[in-house]
Amino acid sequence: MRQYEPGHPYPQGTPRRGQLRAFSPTASAWLSAGYDNKVKVWDAHTGQDTLTLKGDNPPVISVAFSPDGKRLLSGGWHKTVKVWTRTRAITPSPSRGTLNQVSSVAFSPDANACSAAVWTGR
């Protein structure tokens, strides 16, 4: 992966500060998300974006790769968790209650479930 120091130029289109990043299980790719309403997959070796997925209303606060690297997970202020394939988004139903603003998302180790931490207002 390319490392960029403060004050050094970024490649065109690379997300800047404030956009969350997560590595793929093999560290060959990483995710970005933020206030631009997009989830992007980046090649860790070239720094080029390889896939752009349009999210819900911004911002997307948390992103994660599944353990096998085939699916992506996102959540944010839009009060929705999305599981993404390379071509579409699937919005799973919450198992209990209603989601509030999502602050963190994660896959289970076997990738058969996902979890979300939400703001409670307390």
All heavy atoms as an XYZ file, in Angstrom:
935
protein
N       0.840     -1.179      0.000
C       0.000      0.000      0.000
C       0.879      1.233      0.000
O       1.894      1.279      0.660
C      -0.893      0.010      1.226
C      -1.662      1.266      1.339
S      -3.011      1.133      2.484
C      -3.603      2.776      2.354
N       0.449      2.215     -0.717
C       1.153      3.479     -0.726
C       0.874      4.232      0.568
O      -0.238      4.260      1.049
C       0.697      4.340     -1.893
C       1.079      3.771     -3.209
C       0.609      4.686     -4.292
N       1.043      4.172     -5.566
C       0.955      4.834     -6.691
N       0.444      6.038     -6.694
N       1.365      4.304     -7.807
N       1.891      4.859      1.107
C       1.742      5.680      2.293
C       1.910      7.129      1.875
O       2.821      7.450      1.112
C       2.817      5.312      3.310
C       2.764      3.861      3.697
C       2.286      3.698      5.106
O       2.356      4.604      5.889
N       1.795      2.529      5.423
N       1.055      8.003      2.365
C       1.133      9.409      2.032
C       1.344     10.203      3.310
O       0.618     10.047      4.275
C      -0.136      9.871      1.316
C      -0.335      9.151      0.008
C      -1.203      8.078     -0.094
C       0.392      9.531     -1.115
C      -1.356      7.400     -1.293
C       0.239      8.869     -2.316
C      -0.635      7.802     -2.398
O      -0.784      7.148     -3.577
N       2.340     11.027      3.295
C       2.675     11.851      4.448
C       1.922     13.171      4.371
O       1.616     13.657      3.288
C       4.186     12.114      4.475
C       5.014     10.852      4.585
C       4.762     10.103      5.868
O       4.540     10.745      6.908
O       4.766      8.861      5.838
N       1.652     13.801      5.531
C       0.997     15.107      5.512
C       1.783     16.094      4.652
O       3.011     16.122      4.703
C       1.001     15.531      6.977
C       1.088     14.241      7.739
C       1.911     13.318      6.870
N       1.077     16.863      3.849
C       1.711     17.853      3.000
C       2.123     17.338      1.640
O       2.474     18.103      0.763
N       2.081     16.012      1.432
C       2.429     15.448      0.132
C       1.164     15.307     -0.700
O       0.091     15.057     -0.171
C       3.100     14.080      0.298
C       4.484     14.198      0.835
N       5.591     13.871      0.116
C       4.944     14.619      2.038
C       6.669     14.075      0.839
N       6.300     14.532      2.015
N       1.270     15.452     -2.006
C       0.070     15.360     -2.850
C      -0.511     13.954     -2.870
O       0.216     12.972     -2.771
C       0.586     15.754     -4.239
C       2.054     15.525     -4.194
C       2.489     15.705     -2.770
N      -1.822     13.884     -2.972
C      -2.540     12.629     -3.104
C      -2.804     12.368     -4.578
O      -2.981     13.302     -5.346
C      -3.901     12.703     -2.392
C      -3.821     12.753     -0.902
C      -3.644     13.950     -0.231
C      -3.954     11.593     -0.162
C      -3.602     13.993      1.147
C      -3.913     11.629      1.217
C      -3.740     12.830      1.868
O      -3.691     12.865      3.228
N      -2.912     11.104     -5.004
C      -3.345     10.842     -6.377
C      -4.745     11.403     -6.596
O      -5.527     11.502     -5.653
C      -3.369      9.313     -6.467
C      -2.555      8.827     -5.340
C      -2.631      9.873     -4.269
N      -5.064     11.761     -7.814
C      -6.373     12.309     -8.152
C      -7.487     11.386     -7.682
O      -7.469     10.192     -7.963
C      -6.477     12.511     -9.665
C      -7.773     13.146    -10.122
C      -7.871     14.599     -9.702
O      -6.877     15.259     -9.481
N      -9.081     15.085     -9.592
N      -8.460     11.931     -6.954
C      -9.624     11.163     -6.526
C      -9.455     10.412     -5.220
O     -10.407      9.858     -4.699
N      -8.260     10.363     -4.660
C      -8.054      9.655     -3.398
C      -8.780     10.404     -2.291
O      -8.696     11.623     -2.216
C      -6.552      9.562     -3.058
O      -5.889      8.913     -4.122
C      -6.324      8.793     -1.779
N      -9.486      9.690     -1.417
C     -10.221     10.378     -0.361
C      -9.279     11.091      0.598
O      -8.172     10.649      0.837
C     -10.976      9.257      0.350
C     -10.317      8.013     -0.042
C      -9.652      8.252     -1.355
N      -9.735     12.188      1.112
C      -8.963     12.983      2.052
C      -9.419     12.707      3.479
O     -10.297     11.895      3.716
C      -9.134     14.471      1.746
C      -8.830     14.873      0.327
C      -7.366     14.595     -0.022
N      -6.951     15.284     -1.226
C      -7.089     14.823     -2.446
N      -7.672     13.681     -2.654
N      -6.663     15.511     -3.481
N      -8.873     13.450      4.396
C      -9.220     13.325      5.809
C     -10.738     13.394      5.989
O     -11.421     14.108      5.282
C      -8.580     14.466      6.581
C      -8.953     14.434      8.050
C      -8.542     15.681      8.728
N      -7.141     15.605      9.049
C      -6.479     16.556      9.654
N      -7.077     17.669      9.966
N      -5.218     16.416      9.932
N     -11.249     12.638      6.940
C     -12.670     12.659      7.215
C     -13.415     11.535      6.523
O     -14.571     11.306      6.793
N     -12.744     10.808      5.643
C     -13.394      9.684      4.996
C     -12.813      8.401      5.558
O     -11.608      8.188      5.539
C     -13.214      9.744      3.490
C     -13.960     10.914      2.892
C     -14.053     10.804      1.402
O     -13.170     10.298      0.753
N     -15.154     11.261      0.857
N     -13.704      7.559      6.052
C     -13.297      6.341      6.717
C     -12.688      5.346      5.751
O     -13.091      5.262      4.600
C     -14.538      5.724      7.373
C     -14.270      4.532      8.259
C     -13.520      4.987      9.500
C     -15.548      3.872      8.630
N     -11.752      4.554      6.237
C     -11.112      3.535      5.416
C     -11.076      2.211      6.165
O     -10.944      2.177      7.371
C      -9.693      3.977      5.077
C      -9.677      5.242      4.258
C      -8.256      5.692      4.024
N      -8.255      6.871      3.184
C      -7.889      8.067      3.610
N      -7.491      8.246      4.828
N      -7.913      9.085      2.780
N     -11.181      1.119      5.396
C     -11.065     -0.233      5.957
C     -10.325     -1.096      4.948
O     -10.553     -0.984      3.746
C     -12.454     -0.816      6.224
N      -9.446     -1.951      5.430
C      -8.681     -2.839      4.557
C      -9.437     -4.121      4.254
O     -10.188     -4.621      5.088
C      -7.348     -3.221      5.203
C      -6.299     -2.174      5.076
C      -6.007     -1.345      6.141
C      -5.596     -2.008      3.894
C      -5.033     -0.370      6.032
C      -4.624     -1.034      3.767
C      -4.342     -0.214      4.847
N      -9.174     -4.680      3.068
C      -9.699     -6.003      2.723
C      -8.909     -7.039      3.520
O      -7.817     -6.749      4.021
C      -9.544     -6.267      1.225
O      -8.176     -6.390      0.881
N      -9.434     -8.265      3.649
C      -8.728     -9.306      4.409
C      -7.322     -9.602      3.872
O      -6.432     -9.957      4.637
C      -9.628    -10.528      4.273
C     -10.974     -9.985      3.983
C     -10.746     -8.724      3.196
N      -7.111     -9.424      2.588
C      -5.787     -9.692      2.001
C      -4.930     -8.432      1.901
O      -3.797     -8.504      1.420
C      -5.935    -10.290      0.593
O      -6.608     -9.329     -0.240
C      -6.704    -11.595      0.622
N      -5.467     -7.297      2.325
C      -4.799     -5.994      2.259
C      -4.491     -5.560      0.827
O      -3.670     -4.694      0.600
C      -3.534     -5.974      3.114
N      -5.182     -6.144     -0.148
C      -4.981     -5.755     -1.542
C      -5.902     -4.609     -1.952
O      -5.729     -4.013     -3.007
C      -5.209     -6.950     -2.462
O      -6.544     -7.406     -2.341
N      -6.878     -4.302     -1.121
C      -7.827     -3.233     -1.402
C      -8.238     -2.572     -0.098
O      -8.037     -3.127      0.982
C      -9.056     -3.795     -2.115
N      -8.816     -1.386     -0.229
C      -9.379     -0.716      0.939
C     -10.628      0.041      0.532
O     -10.853      0.313     -0.635
C      -8.357      0.166      1.641
C      -7.598      1.153      0.813
C      -6.497      0.899      0.047
C      -7.867      2.544      0.656
N      -6.073      2.057     -0.564
C      -6.883      3.080     -0.204
C      -8.836      3.402      1.167
C      -6.841      4.412     -0.554
C      -8.801      4.740      0.810
C      -7.803      5.229     -0.040
N     -11.449      0.327      1.534
C     -12.717      1.024      1.329
C     -12.615      2.451      1.820
O     -11.914      2.724      2.797
C     -13.828      0.358      2.145
C     -14.229     -1.053      1.788
C     -15.223     -1.578      2.807
C     -14.831     -1.086      0.414
N     -13.335      3.333      1.179
C     -13.511      4.681      1.708
C     -14.987      5.018      1.683
O     -15.746      4.483      0.874
C     -12.719      5.702      0.895
O     -13.307      5.913     -0.375
N     -15.375      5.887      2.590
C     -16.749      6.365      2.648
C     -16.745      7.664      3.431
O     -15.816      7.932      4.172
C     -17.650      5.345      3.318
N     -17.785      8.447      3.250
C     -17.839      9.700      3.986
C     -18.989     10.561      3.548
O     -20.067     10.084      3.221
N     -18.743     11.859      3.509
C     -19.779     12.835      3.225
C     -20.146     12.926      1.756
O     -21.071     13.630      1.391
C     -19.348     14.213      3.734
C     -19.381     14.289      5.240
C     -18.261     13.967      5.986
C     -20.540     14.652      5.899
C     -18.298     14.023      7.371
C     -20.591     14.709      7.278
C     -19.462     14.391      8.015
O     -19.500     14.427      9.373
N     -19.440     12.213      0.895
C     -19.736     12.294     -0.538
C     -20.809     11.302     -0.978
O     -21.102     11.197     -2.158
C     -18.472     12.105     -1.368
C     -17.855     10.725     -1.221
O     -18.359      9.921     -0.405
O     -16.859     10.466     -1.897
N     -21.398     10.546     -0.042
C     -22.499      9.640     -0.342
C     -22.060      8.452     -1.188
O     -22.863      7.860     -1.886
C     -23.629     10.415     -1.041
C     -24.944      9.668     -1.035
O     -25.191      8.835     -0.183
N     -25.796      9.956     -1.993
N     -20.777      8.096     -1.149
C     -20.264      6.982     -1.946
C     -19.430      6.051     -1.082
O     -18.760      6.487     -0.160
C     -19.396      7.500     -3.089
C     -20.140      8.341     -4.089
C     -19.198      8.928     -5.097
C     -19.954      9.878     -6.015
N     -19.049     10.689     -6.805
N     -19.494      4.776     -1.421
C     -18.576      3.777     -0.879
C     -17.681      3.394     -2.044
O     -18.165      3.000     -3.101
C     -19.330      2.542     -0.332
C     -18.362      1.471      0.109
C     -20.258      2.946      0.809
N     -16.367      3.530     -1.856
C     -15.429      3.231     -2.942
C     -14.470      2.131     -2.523
O     -14.052      2.065     -1.372
C     -14.610      4.462     -3.327
C     -15.383      5.496     -4.090
C     -14.444      6.561     -4.617
C     -15.193      7.490     -5.552
N     -14.268      8.344     -6.290
N     -14.131      1.282     -3.496
C     -13.096      0.269     -3.317
C     -11.864      0.773     -4.060
O     -11.953      1.179     -5.223
C     -13.531     -1.099     -3.874
C     -12.426     -2.129     -3.685
C     -14.824     -1.561     -3.203
N     -10.714      0.738     -3.388
C      -9.458      1.241     -3.940
C      -8.444      0.112     -4.015
O      -8.370     -0.726     -3.111
C      -8.892      2.338     -3.047
C      -9.788      3.522     -2.910
C     -10.851      3.657     -2.065
C      -9.714      4.731     -3.647
N     -11.450      4.882     -2.234
C     -10.758      5.568     -3.195
C      -8.857      5.199     -4.635
C     -10.975      6.836     -3.698
C      -9.064      6.473     -5.133
C     -10.115      7.279     -4.675
N      -7.655      0.090     -5.062
C      -6.543     -0.847     -5.176
C      -5.424     -0.331     -4.270
O      -4.953      0.793     -4.427
C      -6.060     -0.921     -6.629
C      -4.968     -1.930     -6.822
O      -3.864     -1.736     -6.246
O      -5.187     -2.909     -7.548
N      -5.004     -1.141     -3.315
C      -4.011     -0.710     -2.329
C      -2.625     -0.525     -2.937
O      -1.801      0.180     -2.373
C      -3.950     -1.707     -1.188
N      -2.365     -1.144     -4.068
C      -1.040     -1.041     -4.676
C      -0.917      0.144     -5.619
O       0.126      0.784     -5.678
C      -0.696     -2.341     -5.400
C      -0.746     -3.526     -4.493
N       0.177     -3.748     -3.500
C      -1.640     -4.526     -4.396
C      -0.135     -4.844     -2.832
N      -1.238     -5.333     -3.356
N      -1.990      0.447     -6.360
C      -1.927      1.534     -7.340
C      -2.542      2.830     -6.833
O      -2.282      3.887     -7.384
C      -2.652      1.140     -8.642
O      -4.053      0.996     -8.360
C      -2.078     -0.144     -9.227
N      -3.413      2.733     -5.816
C      -4.108      3.918     -5.328
C      -5.274      4.335     -6.194
O      -5.866      5.385     -5.983
N      -5.663      3.520     -7.160
C      -6.771      3.836     -8.062
C      -8.079      3.246     -7.536
O      -8.085      2.137     -6.996
C      -6.501      3.274     -9.462
C      -5.260      3.838    -10.116
C      -5.373      5.336    -10.341
O      -6.362      5.824    -10.863
N      -4.339      6.067     -9.941
N      -9.174      3.973     -7.709
C     -10.470      3.413     -7.320
C     -10.913      2.396     -8.365
O     -10.748      2.618     -9.556
C     -11.522      4.498     -7.097
C     -11.848      5.299     -8.324
O     -10.914      5.834     -8.924
O     -13.038      5.376     -8.675
N     -11.438      1.268     -7.889
C     -11.845      0.189     -8.785
C     -13.353     -0.019     -8.808
O     -13.859     -0.701     -9.684
C     -11.165     -1.133     -8.382
O     -11.542     -1.469     -7.050
C      -9.650     -1.021     -8.477
N     -14.054      0.563     -7.848
C     -15.505      0.407     -7.785
C     -16.077      1.558     -6.967
O     -15.541      1.899     -5.912
C     -15.867     -0.927     -7.126
C     -17.339     -1.253     -6.965
C     -18.006     -1.468     -8.316
C     -17.515     -2.497     -6.106
N     -17.173      2.143     -7.435
C     -17.871      3.180     -6.692
C     -19.327      2.768     -6.549
O     -19.989      2.473     -7.529
C     -17.788      4.542     -7.411
O     -16.420      4.915     -7.532
C     -18.538      5.615     -6.640
N     -19.802      2.741     -5.305
C     -21.185      2.382     -4.996
C     -21.859      3.603     -4.382
O     -21.318      4.212     -3.457
C     -21.219      1.208     -4.015
C     -20.490     -0.047     -4.483
C     -20.269     -1.003     -3.329
C     -21.265     -0.718     -5.591
N     -23.030      3.954     -4.886
C     -23.742      5.116     -4.371
C     -24.565      4.698     -3.163
O     -25.376      3.785     -3.241
C     -24.639      5.709     -5.446
C     -25.307      6.986     -5.018
C     -25.950      7.666     -6.209
C     -26.815      8.830     -5.865
N     -26.457      9.671     -4.780
N     -24.352      5.395     -2.060
C     -25.060      5.083     -0.826
C     -26.340      5.877     -0.692
O     -26.820      6.505     -1.630
N     -26.891      5.841      0.527
C     -28.070      6.634      0.850
C     -27.630      8.057      1.157
O     -26.518      8.451      0.867
C     -28.789      6.031      2.059
C     -29.563      4.789      1.688
O     -30.125      4.763      0.584
O     -29.607      3.861      2.502
N     -28.513      8.792      1.795
C     -28.155     10.151      2.183
C     -26.904     10.116      3.037
O     -26.753      9.253      3.889
C     -29.306     10.798      2.960
C     -30.536     10.969      2.100
O     -30.430     11.212      0.905
N     -31.695     10.837      2.705
N     -25.997     11.053      2.827
C     -24.738     11.058      3.549
C     -24.923     11.450      5.004
O     -25.948     11.987      5.358
C     -23.917     12.087      2.800
C     -24.879     12.953      2.086
C     -26.101     12.127      1.859
N     -23.938     11.267      5.819
C     -22.693     10.593      5.489
C     -22.716      9.122      5.844
O     -23.479      8.685      6.694
C     -21.666     11.325      6.355
C     -22.430     11.661      7.587
C     -23.851     11.965      7.117
N     -21.852      8.368      5.194
C     -21.592      6.978      5.563
C     -20.506      7.045      6.637
O     -19.453      7.635      6.424
C     -21.125      6.146      4.355
C     -20.784      4.732      4.778
C     -22.197      6.141      3.283
N     -20.757      6.473      7.792
C     -19.867      6.610      8.944
C     -18.937      5.416      9.110
O     -17.822      5.548      9.588
C     -20.701      6.803     10.241
C     -21.532      8.073     10.140
C     -19.829      6.819     11.480
C     -20.715      9.346     10.024
N     -19.383      4.225      8.719
C     -18.579      3.028      8.951
C     -18.675      2.073      7.763
O     -19.742      1.942      7.161
C     -19.056      2.320     10.225
O     -18.248      1.218     10.530
N     -17.557      1.440      7.416
C     -17.505      0.454      6.342
C     -16.661     -0.726      6.782
O     -15.788     -0.594      7.635
C     -16.917      1.052      5.039
C     -17.875      2.024      4.394
C     -15.571      1.708      5.280
N     -16.942     -1.897      6.188
C     -16.171     -3.099      6.505
C     -16.226     -4.067      5.328
O     -17.208     -4.083      4.581
C     -16.739     -3.784      7.746
N     -15.174     -4.847      5.168
C     -15.158     -5.964      4.226
C     -15.618     -7.213      4.959
O     -15.340     -7.383      6.157
C     -13.733     -6.245      3.737
C     -13.296     -5.448      2.552
C     -12.486     -4.344      2.717
C     -13.653     -5.818      1.263
C     -12.048     -3.611      1.622
C     -13.228     -5.093      0.168
C     -12.419     -3.994      0.347
N     -16.276     -8.137      4.242
C     -16.560     -9.450      4.813
C     -15.237    -10.208      4.921
O     -14.275     -9.892      4.219
C     -17.553    -10.218      3.940
O     -17.007    -10.461      2.659
N     -15.166    -11.217      5.789
C     -13.918    -11.961      5.942
C     -13.401    -12.594      4.646
O     -12.194    -12.731      4.471
C     -14.265    -13.037      6.975
C     -15.350    -12.416      7.784
C     -16.157    -11.617      6.789
N     -14.299    -12.939      3.718
C     -13.846    -13.504      2.441
C     -13.579    -12.419      1.392
O     -13.132    -12.708      0.291
C     -14.838    -14.522      1.901
C     -16.215    -13.937      1.596
O     -16.384    -12.697      1.672
O     -17.117    -14.723      1.294
N     -13.862    -11.159      1.726
C     -13.610    -10.044      0.829
C     -14.603     -9.874     -0.299
O     -14.444     -8.998     -1.143
N     -15.674    -10.680     -0.324
C     -16.632    -10.636     -1.426
C     -17.769     -9.650     -1.224
O     -18.435     -9.262     -2.170
C     -17.214    -12.029     -1.666
C     -16.179    -13.015     -2.165
C     -16.801    -14.368     -2.388
C     -15.757    -15.354     -2.892
N     -16.322    -16.686     -3.087
N     -18.018     -9.274      0.017
C     -19.098     -8.337      0.314
C     -18.571     -7.174      1.138
O     -17.548     -7.280      1.809
C     -20.224     -9.043      1.065
C     -20.983    -10.004      0.158
C     -22.030    -10.768      0.905
N     -21.329    -11.760      1.738
C     -21.874    -12.377      2.765
N     -23.111    -12.132      3.103
N     -21.189    -13.265      3.451
N     -19.315     -6.085      1.103
C     -18.977     -4.881      1.848
C     -20.162     -4.540      2.739
O     -21.298     -4.882      2.435
C     -18.715     -3.720      0.889
C     -17.866     -4.007     -0.335
C     -17.883     -2.820     -1.277
C     -16.467     -4.367      0.067
N     -19.891     -3.825      3.808
C     -20.927     -3.426      4.748
C     -20.771     -1.938      4.999
O     -19.645     -1.444      5.130
C     -20.734     -4.209      6.044
C     -21.797     -4.192      7.118
C     -23.122     -4.733      6.592
C     -21.345     -5.017      8.311
N     -21.884     -1.206      5.040
C     -21.813      0.219      5.333
C     -22.973      0.628      6.221
O     -24.022      0.000      6.238
C     -21.826      1.047      4.041
O     -23.086      0.973      3.406
N     -22.757      1.694      6.966
C     -23.795      2.253      7.814
C     -23.476      3.701      8.105
O     -22.320      4.118      8.016
N     -24.512      4.477      8.463
C     -24.256      5.888      8.735
C     -25.461      6.611      9.276
O     -26.369      6.004      9.845
N     -25.461      7.919      9.065
C     -26.518      8.759      9.602
C     -27.855      8.504      8.953
O     -28.881      8.953      9.445
C     -26.139     10.222      9.450
C     -25.031     10.649     10.348
C     -24.357      9.875     11.255
C     -24.458     11.934     10.435
N     -23.398     10.599     11.884
C     -23.429     11.875     11.405
C     -24.689     13.130      9.781
C     -22.664     12.973     11.738
C     -23.922     14.224     10.115
C     -22.930     14.149     11.085
N     -27.891      7.780      7.848
C     -29.150      7.501      7.155
C     -29.947      6.405      7.849
O     -30.979      5.984      7.355
C     -28.889      7.140      5.696
C     -27.780      6.146      5.511
N     -27.917      4.803      5.774
C     -26.502      6.325      5.124
C     -26.773      4.189      5.542
N     -25.896      5.092      5.146
N     -29.425      5.897      8.997
C     -30.125      4.916      9.845
C     -30.352      3.586      9.132
O     -31.341      2.906      9.365
C     -31.448      5.482     10.349
C     -31.301      6.773     11.122
C     -32.640      7.300     11.578
C     -32.460      8.614     12.298
N     -33.718      9.159     12.790
N     -29.423      3.227      8.258
C     -29.530      2.003      7.487
C     -28.191      1.290      7.466
O     -27.154      1.927      7.390
C     -29.938      2.318      6.028
O     -31.101      3.124      6.038
C     -30.229      1.059      5.251
N     -28.247     -0.034      7.514
C     -27.061     -0.859      7.280
C     -27.249     -1.510      5.926
O     -28.322     -2.028      5.620
C     -26.903     -1.941      8.379
C     -25.792     -2.906      8.027
C     -26.653     -1.297      9.727
N     -26.212     -1.455      5.093
C     -26.297     -2.079      3.774
C     -25.181     -3.088      3.603
O     -24.032     -2.826      3.953
C     -26.203     -1.038      2.669
C     -27.455     -0.200      2.562
C     -27.544      0.492      1.253
C     -28.893      1.185      1.165
N     -29.125      1.776     -0.115
N     -25.556     -4.227      3.054
C     -24.595     -5.228      2.616
C     -24.504     -5.085      1.107
O     -25.516     -5.135      0.418
C     -25.047     -6.661      2.990
C     -24.030     -7.684      2.506
C     -25.270     -6.782      4.493
N     -23.280     -4.876      0.612
C     -23.067     -4.637     -0.805
C     -22.389     -5.838     -1.447
O     -21.469     -6.403     -0.874
C     -22.145     -3.446     -1.026
C     -22.593     -2.148     -0.457
C     -22.401     -1.701      0.821
C     -23.278     -1.104     -1.140
N     -22.921     -0.456      0.968
C     -23.460     -0.055     -0.215
C     -23.740     -0.962     -2.446
C     -24.099      1.128     -0.569
C     -24.368      0.225     -2.791
C     -24.548      1.246     -1.854
N     -22.857     -6.194     -2.627
C     -22.088     -7.075     -3.497
C     -21.367     -6.135     -4.458
O     -21.459     -4.922     -4.311
C     -22.994     -8.054     -4.274
O     -23.797     -7.303     -5.177
C     -23.864     -8.873     -3.332
N     -20.703     -6.665     -5.445
C     -20.010     -5.789     -6.391
C     -20.974     -5.062     -7.327
O     -20.583     -4.150     -8.029
C     -19.013     -6.602     -7.223
C     -17.900     -7.191     -6.408
C     -16.947     -6.118     -5.987
N     -15.868     -6.657     -5.184
C     -14.704     -6.073     -5.074
N     -14.452     -4.953     -5.702
N     -13.789     -6.598     -4.300
N     -22.257     -5.438     -7.308
C     -23.199     -4.830     -8.241
C     -24.434     -4.211     -7.603
O     -25.130     -3.446     -8.246
C     -23.681     -5.874     -9.270
O     -24.267     -6.971     -8.573
C     -22.517     -6.368    -10.118
N     -24.729     -4.529     -6.351
C     -25.957     -3.993     -5.764
C     -25.886     -3.980     -4.242
O     -25.021     -4.608     -3.638
C     -27.174     -4.796     -6.202
C     -27.194     -6.206     -5.674
C     -28.366     -6.986     -6.242
N     -28.361     -8.324     -5.718
C     -29.261     -8.786     -4.873
N     -30.239     -8.043     -4.461
N     -29.187    -10.036     -4.455
N     -26.832     -3.272     -3.642
C     -26.934     -3.190     -2.188
C     -28.142     -3.986     -1.716
O     -29.179     -4.009     -2.370
C     -27.066     -1.749     -1.745
N     -27.984     -4.620     -0.574
C     -29.060     -5.350      0.077
C     -29.225     -4.722      1.452
O     -28.253     -4.566      2.179
C     -28.706     -6.838      0.248
C     -28.326     -7.444     -1.096
C     -29.832     -7.604      0.902
C     -27.536     -8.720     -0.977
N     -30.439     -4.311      1.814
C     -30.660     -3.722      3.127
C     -31.270     -4.780      4.034
O     -32.435     -5.133      3.887
C     -31.599     -2.505      3.030
O     -31.047     -1.596      2.085
C     -31.750     -1.820      4.367
N     -30.467     -5.329      4.967
C     -31.017     -6.343      5.858
C     -31.992     -5.723      6.858
O     -31.881     -4.551      7.197
C     -29.791     -6.901      6.574
C     -28.739     -5.872      6.435
C     -29.071     -5.056      5.220
N     -32.952     -6.508      7.309
C     -33.897     -6.041      8.317
C     -33.271     -6.156      9.693
O     -32.629     -7.159      9.998
C     -35.171     -6.890      8.295
O     -35.779     -6.808      7.042
N     -33.451     -5.147     10.544
C     -32.925     -5.271     11.900
C     -33.644     -6.383     12.639
O     -34.846     -6.583     12.463
C     -33.204     -3.918     12.541
C     -33.969     -3.124     11.562
C     -34.086     -3.883     10.293
N     -32.911     -7.122     13.457
C     -33.521     -8.239     14.164
C     -34.398     -7.763     15.308
O     -35.366     -8.406     15.659
C     -32.456     -9.199     14.688
O     -31.574     -8.510     15.554
N     -34.061     -6.633     15.902
C     -34.857     -6.090     17.001
C     -34.898     -4.573     16.916
O     -33.894     -3.946     16.609
C     -34.228     -6.446     18.345
C     -34.477     -7.847     18.766
C     -33.806     -8.084     20.087
N     -32.719     -9.020     19.784
C     -31.618     -9.142     20.448
N     -31.384     -8.388     21.476
N     -30.706    -10.005     20.111
N     -36.029     -3.994     17.220
C     -36.125     -2.547     17.321
C     -35.923     -1.828     16.001
O     -35.967     -2.410     14.936
N     -35.682     -0.545     16.117
C     -35.474      0.304     14.960
C     -34.077      0.886     15.027
O     -33.623      1.288     16.088
C     -36.509      1.452     14.965
O     -37.805      0.872     14.997
C     -36.368      2.317     13.746
N     -33.410      0.943     13.897
C     -32.069      1.513     13.875
C     -32.125      3.023     14.047
O     -33.044      3.674     13.586
C     -31.371      1.195     12.552
C     -30.886     -0.221     12.343
C     -30.198     -0.338     10.990
C     -29.924     -0.642     13.441
N     -31.118      3.526     14.717
C     -30.897      4.953     14.798
C     -29.670      5.238     13.950
O     -29.276      4.403     13.144
C     -30.699      5.363     16.258
C     -31.045      6.820     16.507
O     -31.103      7.615     15.570
N     -31.269      7.171     17.747
N     -29.018      6.371     14.127
C     -27.819      6.664     13.359
C     -26.746      5.627     13.669
O     -26.445      5.363     14.817
C     -27.324      8.062     13.686
C     -28.283      9.126     13.216
C     -27.846     10.517     13.631
O     -27.018     10.689     14.504
N     -28.411     11.515     12.988
N     -26.193      5.019     12.624
C     -25.227      3.931     12.767
C     -23.826      4.510     12.911
O     -23.400      5.337     12.111
C     -25.300      2.985     11.545
C     -24.257      1.894     11.640
C     -26.701      2.398     11.421
N     -23.104      4.058     13.937
C     -21.750      4.567     14.169
C     -20.670      3.558     13.826
O     -19.524      3.931     13.599
C     -21.582      5.013     15.620
O     -21.798      3.926     16.491
N     -21.009      2.262     13.762
C     -20.005      1.247     13.455
C     -20.690     -0.010     12.920
O     -21.779     -0.363     13.366
C     -19.214      0.910     14.726
O     -18.214     -0.034     14.457
N     -20.043     -0.670     11.969
C     -20.566     -1.921     11.416
C     -19.472     -2.972     11.393
O     -18.285     -2.646     11.324
C     -21.130     -1.725      9.983
C     -22.351     -0.829      9.986
C     -20.070     -1.190      9.039
N     -19.890     -4.251     11.447
C     -18.916     -5.354     11.407
C     -19.610     -6.621     10.933
O     -20.806     -6.819     11.152
C     -18.314     -5.590     12.781
N     -18.846     -7.480     10.265
C     -19.298     -8.825      9.907
C     -18.891     -9.795     11.002
O     -17.866     -9.592     11.667
C     -18.626     -9.287      8.605
C     -19.288     -8.810      7.348
C     -18.774     -7.737      6.647
C     -20.411     -9.447      6.848
C     -19.357     -7.297      5.480
C     -21.014     -9.022      5.677
C     -20.483     -7.943      4.988
N     -19.646    -10.877     11.147
C     -19.213    -11.974     12.007
C     -18.055    -12.689     11.314
O     -17.893    -12.571     10.092
C     -20.370    -12.939     12.266
O     -20.771    -13.553     11.047
N     -17.252    -13.463     12.055
C     -16.110    -14.149     11.437
C     -16.486    -15.077     10.281
O     -15.708    -15.237      9.344
C     -15.493    -14.928     12.597
C     -15.851    -14.128     13.800
C     -17.241    -13.600     13.514
N     -17.692    -15.670     10.320
C     -18.102    -16.555      9.224
C     -18.873    -15.809      8.133
O     -19.300    -16.407      7.147
C     -18.933    -17.728      9.747
C     -20.247    -17.303     10.383
O     -20.563    -16.088     10.382
O     -20.947    -18.184     10.897
N     -19.069    -14.508      8.291
C     -19.753    -13.624      7.337
C     -21.233    -13.947      7.155
O     -21.862    -13.459      6.228
C     -19.053    -13.604      5.989
N     -21.813    -14.742      8.051
C     -23.234    -15.068      7.954
C     -24.125    -14.088      8.702
O     -25.344    -14.190      8.643
C     -23.490    -16.485      8.466
C     -22.987    -17.521      7.486
O     -23.005    -17.303      6.278
N     -22.503    -18.639      7.999
N     -23.520    -13.157      9.429
C     -24.279    -12.154     10.173
C     -23.486    -10.859     10.183
O     -22.276    -10.854      9.943
C     -24.536    -12.634     11.598
N     -24.192     -9.776     10.465
C     -23.514     -8.497     10.626
C     -24.097     -7.805     11.849
O     -25.177     -8.145     12.316
C     -23.658     -7.628      9.385
S     -25.336     -7.200      8.933
N     -23.344     -6.851     12.380
C     -23.825     -6.099     13.537
C     -23.603     -4.626     13.293
O     -22.785     -4.224     12.460
C     -23.104     -6.555     14.813
O     -21.732     -6.249     14.718
N     -24.346     -3.819     14.044
C     -24.218     -2.373     13.935
C     -24.321     -1.765     15.315
O     -25.178     -2.169     16.117
C     -25.301     -1.807     13.032
N     -23.448     -0.817     15.602
C     -23.578     -0.005     16.813
C     -24.331      1.260     16.412
O     -24.048      1.841     15.361
C     -22.207      0.345     17.368
N     -25.304      1.652     17.227
C     -26.113      2.814     16.875
C     -26.099      3.834     18.013
O     -25.867      3.499     19.173
C     -27.576      2.420     16.558
C     -27.645      1.522     15.337
C     -28.243      1.771     17.745
N     -26.327      5.084     17.636
C     -26.437      6.153     18.631
C     -27.738      5.970     19.399
O     -28.779      5.704     18.812
C     -26.449      7.519     17.953
C     -25.200      7.812     17.196
C     -25.030      7.701     15.847
C     -23.948      8.225     17.722
N     -23.738      8.036     15.505
C     -23.048      8.356     16.642
C     -23.475      8.495     19.010
C     -21.741      8.756     16.805
C     -22.159      8.894     19.157
C     -21.306      9.026     18.067
N     -27.676      6.128     20.703
C     -28.882      5.965     21.495
C     -29.459      7.295     21.960
O     -30.558      7.354     22.477
C     -28.612      5.110     22.753
O     -27.643      5.781     23.564
C     -28.134      3.728     22.354
N     -28.697      8.370     21.842
C     -29.180      9.660     22.274
C     -29.011      9.896     23.762
O     -29.499     10.867     24.317
N     -28.288      9.004     24.427
C     -28.073      9.165     25.884
C     -26.642      9.441     26.170
O     -25.746      9.076     25.552
C     -28.456      7.892     26.617
C     -29.905      7.610     26.477
C     -30.245      6.385     27.234
N     -31.373      5.753     26.563
C     -31.935      4.665     26.986
N     -31.482      4.051     28.031
N     -32.934      4.159     26.346
